[in-house]
Amino acid sequence: MVPVRSRTPLLLVCGLMLITATGCGRGPATTLMAGDASRPSLAAVAPQPPLDPAPFNAVLQNVVDGRGLVDYAALQRDPAQLDRYIRALGALAPERFASWSEAEQIALLINAYNAFTLRAIIDNDPIRPSIKAIPGVWKFRRHQLMGRGLTLDAIEHEILRREYNEPRIHAALVCAAISCPPLRREAFTGPALDRQLEDQATLWLASPVGLKIDRAAGTVQISQIFQWFAEDWQRADPTAAAVPGHQKQSAVLRFVSRYLPAQESALILGGDYRFSYLPYNWDLNRQSP
């Protein structure tokens, strides 16, 4: 994991500068903040307490099973704790967020993405069979985070992926599909984030939606998430040693190998296999009735 430090992500700058809810502009936060000597530095803000994850923990423990599947019907019947947490996300002051370590910020943003996704699913009655059946769920529907209306895509792509060099977020962000990584039964927190992300990556790659190795057929398949966001692993490991025969996927494959037993890890790094990506199952990650 990258060193823990205080950051001022683009989200905070957008909130403090009162940019309209149509979305944050591109360009580094330092550029947007430049030229206003009257604005206090967020980096100088004294550390403030993190957001209480208790309401979200209650949700996850009540409706998520050991496989990471969700009882959406139960959540739809009683969304009080989820809504309590979502209200706290909307009321969170940007200055408070800015006072946290990078790990605490990442944890909050992952929790927000997952909480907003759960809310988007249960807002439909009847519940849709796939998140893809909800129009505009990623690009147009806005959720209140620190007083700003942000889409799921903005949280993931414009903030988490852009402002933090941490590809393990893809093992923790859950888009409510069967082929997503399993939804964790506890909220992410700053002090536990490294352990939680390591555990998520291990669980994901131990599952058939993360990795499939067929020694007899000489094939290796990994989640399409690694294809969609390959640049994140390349950015995190720009000098990754080449995997023979799979140079373009070297950073991803070396990441994958870290979470496997010794024999499977050696196979991945040896490169002697046909490589492809797994089909993506967009069916809802719901528990069976």
N, C-alpha and C positions, 0 to 999 in steps of 0.2 A: 504494500500500500504506500502511496505517496506520503511524504512527511506531513504530520498534522500541523496546521497553522491557521491563522485567522484569514478569512477571505471576504471580499465584498462582491458577490456574484452580480451578474447583470440584473437579476430579479430585484435585488435591493435598490440598485441604481434607478431602475424603472419606477419602483414605488416611491422613492424619495423625490424624484424629479417630476412626479405626477404625470407620467406619460399616459396617454389615453389607453383605454381597455382594448384597443384594436391590436395591441401587441407591442413588444419591445423591439426597438430598432437594432440592426446589426452593428457590430463594432465593439471593441473592448470597453469594459466598464471604466477604465481609467480615462479613456477619451471622453466619455459622456460626463465624467465628473470634472474634467479639466476646466480651468478658467473661472471657478467660483470660489474665491478665497473665503467667502462668508460661511460656506457650508462646513461643519465640523467633520473631521476624518472619522469614518466608522471604525477604522483600525484602532482608534484610541478609546473606544467604548469599553468600559469595564465589563468583565464576563458576567453574564446574567444567567439565571437558571434555565435549563432546557425545558421544552414543553412536556407536560406530564403525559406519558404514553398510556396511562392506566385505562382510559376509555377504549382506546384502540386495542390494547391487550385483551380486554374483556370480550370485544367482538371476535378477535381471532381465535381465542380459546373456546368460544361458544359455538362458532359456526364452521371452523376449519378442522378437518380430520387429519390423521397421521399421514395421509397421502398428499396433503395439500389441496384437497377438494373442498368445495364450499357448499354449505346448506343455504342456498340463496332464499329458499322459501321461508326458512326460519328468520333470516335476517330481514326479509321484507316485512314479516309480521311484527318484528320488534327492532326497529332501526335506531332506538333512542341513543344508545352508546355511540354508534357510528356518527350520528348527527351531532352529538356533543363534541366529539373529537374534530369533526369537520368545522364546526363553529369556532373552535379554538384555533384551527389553522387559519381561518379567515381573519381572526382578531389578532394574530401574532404580529408584534411590532417588528418592522424591518431592522431597527437598531438592536433589538434583542437577538435576532437571528445573526446579525453581523458580529456580535460579541462571542459567538461560539467557535469552537475548533472546527476545522474542516470535516472531521469525522462526524461531529454532531450535526453539521449542516447537511451532509450527505444522507445521514440517517433520517432526518426530518423530511427531506425531499422524497426519499423512497417511500416512507410511510404515507406521505401526502398522495403520491401517485397511486399507491395501492388502495388507500381509503376512497379516493375519488372514483377509482374504477369500480369498486364494490357498489358505491352509491349509483353510478351510471347503470349498472346492471339491474338493481332492484327498483329503479325508477320506472321500469317497464312492466306493465301488468296486462297479459301474462309475461313472465320472464322470457326473453328471447333465447332461442337455441344456440346463438353465437353472438359474441360482441360485435362481429362484423355486420349483424343485422340491425344495429342501432345507428341510424343516420348521424353523421357528424360527430361520433363519439370521441374521436381523437383530435380532429382538426377544428371543430367549431364550438362544441359545448365547452363553456367556461366554468371554472371552479374558483371559489374565493380562497386565495392564499396570500396572507399578509396584506389584505385589503385590495388585492389586484385580481382581476378576472383572467385566469390563465387556462389554456387548454392542456390536455394530457400531453400532446405533442410538444408544447412549449416547455413543460416541466422536464420532459425526457431529453429532447434534442437541443433546445436553446439554453437550458440551464445545466442539468446534470452532465450531459455528454460534452457540452461546450466548455463549461467552467471548471470541471474536475477531471483529472486524468486517472480515472478509476473504472476499468472495463468490467470489474466484477459486479457493477450495478445491474448488468444484464442477467445475472443469476438471482436477482432480488426483485426486480420490477416484474409484476405479474399482470398480464393483459387479459386474464380471465379465459384463457384457452387451454385445452388439454395439453398442447405442445409447449405451453409456457413452463418455466421452472415452477416447482411447487411453492404455493403460498405458505410463508412461514407462520407458525402459530404464536408468534410473539412479535412485538414491534421492534424495529431496529433502534439502537441507541448509540451514542458516540463512544462510550467506554467499551462496548461490546462489538462495535461494528466490524473490526478486522476478523474476529472469531466468527461472527455471524456470516459474513460474506464468504469466508473460507468454507464454512459448513454448507452454505447454499450451493457453492460451486461443486462441492463433493457430492451432495445429494442429487443435483441436476445431472451430473455426468455419470452417476451410477444408475440413472433411470433410462428407460428406452427412448424417451423423448430428447435426451441430451446426447447420447452416444450409443452406437451399435458397432461391435467388432465381430466379424465372422471370419475366423481363422481359416476354416475349410474353404470358403469362397475367396479368401484374400481381399476382403473389403473392409473399409472403415467409413462409417457415416456419422456425421455430427449435426446438431441442430442448425436450422437455417438462420437462427439468430447470429451465429458466428459469420455467416455470409453477409447478412444485412449490415452488420456493424463491424466488419473486419478492420476498418480503419482505427477503431478504438484500441484494439489489441496491438496494432502496428505502432500506434502513437505511444502506448505504454511500454513497448519493448522494441524500439526502432533498430536495435543491433542484434535482433534474434538470429542465432545461427541457423543456417538453412537446413530444412528437413529434406533429404534427398528425394527428388522427384516431385516435391510439393513446395517449391520455394515461395510461391505467392501466399501460401497458407502457413508459413513457418511460425509467425508470431502466435497465431491461433493454436496451432498444433502443439507448440511448446507449452502454452498455457494449459491446454487439455491434459497433456502428459503429467503435469504436476499433481493431478488429483487421482491418478490411477495406481493400481498395484504395480510392482516393479516390472513384471513380465509384459503387461499391457503398455506401460509407459515406454519400454524399450521397443516394442513393436511400432508405436506411434512415431517415435523419433528415428527409427530405422528407415521408414519411408517405403518399405516393400509391400505395397497394397494399392488397390484401386480406391480412390477417395471420392466421396460424394456427400451431398447434404440430405438429411432426412425430410420426407414429406411433412408438411405442417398441418396439424389437425386443429382447426379453428372452433371445433365444438366447445360449448361452455364447460369450464372445469367445475361442474356441479356434482354433488354427491348423488348417488342413485336413490330414487324414491324409496 
